[in-house]
Amino acid sequence: MVVRPQWEWQFDGADGLVLDRPVSPVFTTQFDAESWLGEHWRSLAAAGVEAARLVNEGRQATATVPLPSAAGR
C-alpha cells in the first residue's frame, strides 16, 4: 500500500487563533496546495481568514502567508 503525503491549509482569524471554518481540502502535493491558495485567497479573505499556514502530515511546512484584507485591496 502506498501512503500519499497530505498537505492542507490551516487558517487564522484576526485574533490569531486557528479557525474551524473554512476547511481546507487535503492535497497530495505541495504544488497543488499552493496553487489552490493562489486561486482562492480572495474568498478566504472575504470569509475572515487573515493568514494561512501550509501543514504537511500535521507539521507546519512553510512560513505563514498573510492574506490581504478586503480593505487592503
SEMI-316219 format. One record per atom (N, C-alpha, C): residue in three letters; chain; atom name; z, x, y. Coordinates in steps of 0.02 Angstrom, whole numbers. Each point is the difference from the previous one (the first is absolute). Last residue first. Example, Ala and Ser with C-alpha at 12.3 -4.5 7.8 and 13.67 -1.06 7.14 Angstrom:
type	mol	atom	zz	xx	yy
SER	A	N	354	642	-112
SER	A	CA	3	42	59
SER	A	C	37	-39	55
ALA	A	N	-4	15	-286
ALA	A	CA	0	-45	59
ALA	A	C	0	45	60
//
This chain:
type	mol	atom	zz	xx	yy
ARG	A	N	-18	-359	2293
ARG	A	CA	-73	3	-14
ARG	A	C	-40	-15	61
GLY	A	N	246	-8	-27
GLY	A	CA	-26	68	10
GLY	A	C	-74	6	-12
ALA	A	N	129	-203	-32
ALA	A	CA	3	17	71
ALA	A	C	-32	68	14
ALA	A	N	26	-76	-223
ALA	A	CA	-51	-41	33
ALA	A	C	-3	16	75
SER	A	N	86	198	-151
SER	A	CA	19	-70	9
SER	A	C	-56	-38	34
PRO	A	N	-25	221	-165
PRO	A	CA	2	-23	70
PRO	A	C	20	-73	3
LEU	A	N	84	161	-196
LEU	A	CA	-56	-46	14
LEU	A	C	6	-22	73
PRO	A	N	84	231	-151
PRO	A	CA	16	-54	48
PRO	A	C	-61	-44	11
VAL	A	N	73	153	-217
VAL	A	CA	-56	-15	45
VAL	A	C	21	-55	48
THR	A	N	128	204	-160
THR	A	CA	-1	-70	23
THR	A	C	-55	-9	51
ALA	A	N	-30	192	-184
ALA	A	CA	40	-14	59
ALA	A	C	-5	-74	18
THR	A	N	-35	51	-255
THR	A	CA	-31	22	63
THR	A	C	48	-12	57
ALA	A	N	61	-53	-225
ALA	A	CA	-51	51	-13
ALA	A	C	-33	28	63
GLN	A	N	241	-128	-108
GLN	A	CA	-44	4	58
GLN	A	C	-47	58	-8
ARG	A	N	97	-127	-215
ARG	A	CA	19	53	47
ARG	A	C	-51	3	58
GLY	A	N	-15	-150	-196
GLY	A	CA	66	-9	28
GLY	A	C	22	52	50
GLU	A	N	-220	-3	-107
GLU	A	CA	51	-1	-53
GLU	A	C	71	-1	27
ASN	A	N	-142	31	191
ASN	A	CA	-32	13	-65
ASN	A	C	56	4	-52
VAL	A	N	-46	-98	270
VAL	A	CA	47	18	-53
VAL	A	C	-39	8	-65
LEU	A	N	-33	-13	288
LEU	A	CA	-33	-2	-65
LEU	A	C	48	28	-53
ARG	A	N	48	-129	242
ARG	A	CA	12	62	-38
ARG	A	C	-34	-7	-68
ALA	A	N	-2	-117	270
ALA	A	CA	-14	-5	-72
ALA	A	C	11	69	-31
ALA	A	N	71	-161	240
ALA	A	CA	-18	64	-32
ALA	A	C	-10	-11	-74
GLU	A	N	39	-182	150
GLU	A	CA	0	53	50
GLU	A	C	-23	66	-29
VAL	A	N	-31	-280	-52
VAL	A	CA	9	66	-30
VAL	A	C	-6	52	55
GLY	A	N	-30	-245	23
GLY	A	CA	63	31	17
GLY	A	C	14	67	-31
ALA	A	N	-202	-148	-4
ALA	A	CA	53	-30	-42
ALA	A	C	68	33	13
ALA	A	N	-198	81	104
ALA	A	CA	9	-68	25
ALA	A	C	55	-37	-38
ALA	A	N	-64	214	-74
ALA	A	CA	34	5	65
ALA	A	C	14	-69	29
LEU	A	N	-129	8	-195
LEU	A	CA	69	20	-15
LEU	A	C	41	5	65
SER	A	N	-230	-42	17
SER	A	CA	35	-60	-24
SER	A	C	72	16	-18
ARG	A	N	-134	182	66
ARG	A	CA	5	-48	55
ARG	A	C	39	-63	-21
TRP	A	N	-54	174	-160
TRP	A	CA	56	16	44
TRP	A	C	8	-51	57
HIS	A	N	-166	21	-196
HIS	A	CA	47	-55	10
HIS	A	C	55	12	51
GLU	A	N	-180	157	-77
GLU	A	CA	-34	-65	8
GLU	A	C	48	-55	21
GLY	A	N	79	220	-47
GLY	A	CA	-48	5	54
GLY	A	C	-36	-65	15
LEU	A	N	143	17	-187
LEU	A	CA	39	-2	62
LEU	A	C	-46	4	60
TRP	A	N	-101	23	-210
TRP	A	CA	25	-69	9
TRP	A	C	39	-5	65
SER	A	N	-71	213	-68
SER	A	CA	-57	-41	23
SER	A	C	22	-71	15
GLU	A	N	156	145	-99
GLU	A	CA	-11	17	70
GLU	A	C	-58	-38	30
ALA	A	N	46	-28	-230
ALA	A	CA	56	-25	39
ALA	A	C	-11	14	75
ASP	A	N	-156	87	-154
ASP	A	CA	-5	-73	4
ASP	A	C	55	-29	44
PHE	A	N	9	231	-45
PHE	A	CA	-58	-16	42
PHE	A	C	-6	-75	9
GLN	A	N	160	86	-150
GLN	A	CA	22	6	69
GLN	A	C	-57	-19	47
THR	A	N	6	-108	-246
THR	A	CA	-15	64	33
THR	A	C	27	-1	72
THR	A	N	27	-185	-149
THR	A	CA	1	54	-49
THR	A	C	-17	68	30
PHE	A	N	129	-232	107
PHE	A	CA	-63	36	-6
PHE	A	C	6	55	-53
VAL	A	N	121	-250	93
VAL	A	CA	11	64	-35
VAL	A	C	-68	31	-14
PRO	A	N	76	-173	211
PRO	A	CA	-30	5	-67
PRO	A	C	19	67	-31
SER	A	N	166	-104	182
SER	A	CA	-59	42	-11
SER	A	C	-30	-10	-69
VAL	A	N	143	-176	161
VAL	A	CA	5	41	-60
VAL	A	C	-65	39	-8
PRO	A	N	129	-104	235
PRO	A	CA	-49	-9	-53
PRO	A	C	11	49	-58
ARG	A	N	198	-57	41
ARG	A	CA	-66	-30	9
ARG	A	C	-32	33	60
ASP	A	N	209	74	-63
ASP	A	CA	-17	-26	-66
ASP	A	C	-68	-37	1
LEU	A	N	93	217	156
LEU	A	CA	-15	-71	-2
LEU	A	C	-13	-22	-72
VAL	A	N	154	209	108
VAL	A	CA	-57	-17	-43
VAL	A	C	-7	-75	-2
LEU	A	N	110	120	217
LEU	A	CA	16	-19	-69
LEU	A	C	-63	-19	-38
GLY	A	N	17	57	239
GLY	A	CA	-2	58	-44
GLY	A	C	16	-15	-73
ASP	A	N	-27	-150	198
ASP	A	CA	68	25	-8
ASP	A	C	4	61	-46
ALA	A	N	-205	-120	39
ALA	A	CA	21	29	63
ALA	A	C	70	31	-4
GLY	A	N	-121	-18	-234
GLY	A	CA	-1	-43	58
GLY	A	C	24	37	61
ASP	A	N	-127	93	-235
ASP	A	CA	61	-3	40
ASP	A	C	-10	-47	59
PHE	A	N	-114	43	-265
PHE	A	CA	-9	-16	71
PHE	A	C	68	-5	35
GLN	A	N	-135	121	-226
GLN	A	CA	61	-33	21
GLN	A	C	-6	-9	76
TRP	A	N	-196	37	-205
TRP	A	CA	28	9	67
TRP	A	C	67	-35	5
GLU	A	N	-128	117	-224
GLU	A	CA	8	-61	39
GLU	A	C	33	17	67
TRP	A	N	-107	104	-256
TRP	A	CA	9	12	71
TRP	A	C	9	-67	34
GLN	A	N	3	114	-263
GLN	A	CA	4	-59	42
GLN	A	C	17	21	71
PRO	A	N	-123	113	-240
PRO	A	CA	48	5	55
PRO	A	C	-1	-64	42
ARG	A	N	-61	-7	-262
ARG	A	CA	-31	14	65
ARG	A	C	54	5	54
VAL	A	N	-13	37	-278
VAL	A	CA	39	-30	54
VAL	A	C	-31	22	66
VAL	A	N	-89	-28	-268
VAL	A	CA	-4	37	63
VAL	A	C	41	-37	52
MET	A	N	6	13	-283
MET	A	CA	0	-42	59
MET	A	C	0	45	62
//
